[in-house]
């Protein structure tokens, strides 16, 4: 019981707006038919949340090892390597809000994010396997500041949005330096061109 309470306390602290307030300001919105996409409030993926993710990965690895399940053990070992490669201490999360006011589902899974500096230099964001994304979304979830809806981490592509609903998609950006940036979303359903958003890291 004590460990459960401590875990809950850590999760609450990780959701504290003072602890994980981003230094990134984001602006921009576009209306495409009955679907709107806008930049929501950026956030930070905290060390506490990253520790939760790594603990979950290690637990799955140990379970597979103890069961003698080599494919599963290999699977979760690969995820561990992904986290070592991608994560830094400070990870900005750029959030896109997609609001579908139509009566049909919208598939935005082909919509891809590109992040560049104002000088045009490409900025890498974290990309993950489906297994790593599953762990992130289970163990290190964030809630949108404005709507309190859960943010879904992605590897730079958005996803499906059911009819008459809103979803939030997050892209994790390690090592983001201070300065001005432009984020664009290409292949957004119904859009004839890439949709741009302005970002400033203070």
C-alpha positions in Angstrom: 0.0 0.0 0.0 2.8 2.4 0.9 4.5 1.9 -2.5 1.2 2.5 -4.3 0.7 5.8 -2.4 4.3 6.8 -3.2 3.7 6.0 -6.9 0.5 8.0 -6.9 2.3 10.9 -5.3 5.1 10.8 -7.9 2.5 10.8 -10.7 0.7 13.8 -9.2 4.0 15.7 -9.0 4.7 14.8 -12.6 1.4 16.3 -13.6 2.1 19.5 -11.6 2.0 22.5 -13.9 5.0 24.1 -12.1 7.1 20.9 -12.5 6.4 20.3 -16.2 5.6 23.7 -17.7 7.2 24.0 -21.0 9.3 26.9 -22.2 7.8 26.6 -25.6 5.0 28.8 -26.9 3.0 27.5 -29.8 0.5 29.3 -32.1 -1.5 28.5 -35.2 -4.8 26.9 -36.3 -6.3 25.7 -39.5 -9.8 24.8 -40.5 -10.2 22.1 -43.2 -13.8 21.5 -43.9 -15.4 20.5 -40.6 -12.0 19.5 -39.1 -9.8 22.0 -37.2 -6.2 21.4 -36.2 -4.4 23.8 -33.8 -1.3 24.0 -31.7 -2.2 23.3 -28.1 -0.1 24.1 -25.0 3.3 22.4 -25.2 4.4 20.4 -22.2 7.5 18.6 -20.8 8.0 14.9 -20.3 9.5 14.8 -16.8 12.2 12.5 -15.3 9.7 10.9 -13.0 7.6 9.9 -16.0 10.6 8.6 -17.8 11.5 6.5 -14.8 8.0 5.0 -14.8 8.4 4.0 -18.4 11.8 2.4 -17.9 10.5 0.5 -14.8 7.6 -0.9 -16.9 10.0 -1.9 -19.7 12.3 -3.7 -17.2 9.4 -5.5 -15.6 8.2 -6.8 -19.0 11.8 -7.9 -19.8 12.2 -9.7 -16.5 8.9 -11.5 -17.0 9.9 -12.7 -20.4 13.4 -13.7 -19.1 11.9 -15.7 -16.2 9.4 -17.4 -18.5 12.2 -18.3 -21.0 10.4 -16.4 -23.7 13.2 -15.4 -26.0 11.1 -13.5 -28.6 9.5 -11.4 -25.9 12.8 -10.8 -24.1 14.3 -9.6 -27.3 11.3 -7.4 -28.0 11.6 -5.5 -24.7 15.4 -5.3 -24.9 15.0 -3.4 -28.2 12.6 -1.0 -26.5 15.1 -0.4 -23.8 17.7 0.6 -26.5 15.1 3.0 -28.0 14.7 4.8 -24.7 18.5 5.1 -24.2 18.9 6.5 -27.7 16.0 9.0 -27.7 15.6 10.4 -24.2 17.4 13.3 -22.7 16.6 15.0 -19.3 14.5 17.7 -20.8 12.0 16.6 -23.4 9.6 19.1 -24.9 6.2 17.8 -26.1 4.6 19.7 -28.9 0.8 19.1 -28.9 -1.6 19.2 -31.8 -5.3 19.4 -31.2 -7.5 17.9 -33.9 -11.3 18.6 -33.6 -13.6 16.7 -35.8 -17.0 18.3 -36.0 -18.2 16.1 -38.9 -20.3 13.0 -38.5 -17.6 10.8 -40.1 -14.4 9.5 -38.7 -11.3 11.2 -40.0 -8.1 9.2 -40.6 -5.1 11.5 -40.2 -2.6 8.7 -39.8 -0.8 9.8 -42.9 -0.4 13.4 -41.6 3.2 13.9 -40.8 4.9 16.6 -38.7 8.0 18.4 -39.8 9.9 20.6 -37.4 12.5 23.2 -38.7 14.3 26.2 -37.4 13.4 29.6 -38.9 16.7 29.2 -40.9 15.3 26.1 -42.4 17.4 23.5 -40.6 15.5 20.3 -39.8 15.0 19.4 -36.1 14.8 15.8 -35.1 12.0 14.6 -32.8 11.8 11.2 -31.1 10.6 8.3 -33.1 9.5 5.0 -31.5 8.3 1.5 -32.3 4.7 0.6 -31.5 5.8 -1.2 -28.4 7.7 1.8 -27.1 4.7 4.1 -27.8 2.4 1.7 -26.0 4.6 2.0 -22.9 4.9 5.8 -23.1 1.1 6.2 -23.5 0.4 3.9 -20.6 3.1 5.0 -18.2 3.9 8.6 -19.0 0.7 10.1 -20.2 0.0 13.8 -20.1 -3.3 15.7 -20.0 -3.9 18.6 -22.3 -3.8 21.9 -20.3 -7.0 23.3 -21.8 -9.3 20.3 -22.1 -7.8 17.8 -19.6 -8.0 15.2 -22.3 -5.3 12.7 -22.6 -2.5 13.3 -25.1 -1.4 10.5 -27.4 2.3 10.3 -28.1 3.2 9.7 -31.7 6.4 9.2 -33.8 5.5 12.3 -35.9 2.3 11.1 -37.5 -1.2 11.9 -36.2 -4.0 9.3 -36.0 -7.7 8.7 -36.5 -10.2 11.1 -34.9 -13.7 9.7 -34.4 -16.8 11.7 -35.5 -17.8 14.6 -33.3 -14.7 14.2 -31.1 -11.4 15.8 -30.3 -8.0 14.2 -30.0 -4.6 15.5 -28.9 -1.3 14.2 -30.4 2.1 14.8 -28.9 5.5 14.8 -30.5 8.5 14.5 -28.2 11.4 16.8 -29.0 14.7 16.2 -27.0 17.5 18.8 -26.9 15.3 21.6 -28.2 17.4 24.8 -28.0 16.0 28.3 -27.4 14.9 30.0 -30.6 12.1 30.2 -33.2 10.8 27.2 -35.1 8.1 26.3 -37.6 6.2 23.0 -37.3 4.3 21.9 -40.4 1.8 19.1 -40.9 1.7 17.6 -44.4 -0.9 15.2 -45.8 -3.6 16.4 -43.5 -7.0 15.1 -44.8 -8.6 17.6 -47.2 -5.7 20.1 -47.0 -4.2 21.2 -50.3 -0.9 22.2 -48.7 1.2 21.6 -45.5 -0.3 23.4 -42.5 2.2 25.5 -40.5 2.5 26.5 -36.8 4.9 28.9 -35.1 6.9 27.8 -32.1 9.2 29.8 -29.8 11.5 28.2 -27.2 12.3 30.7 -24.5 
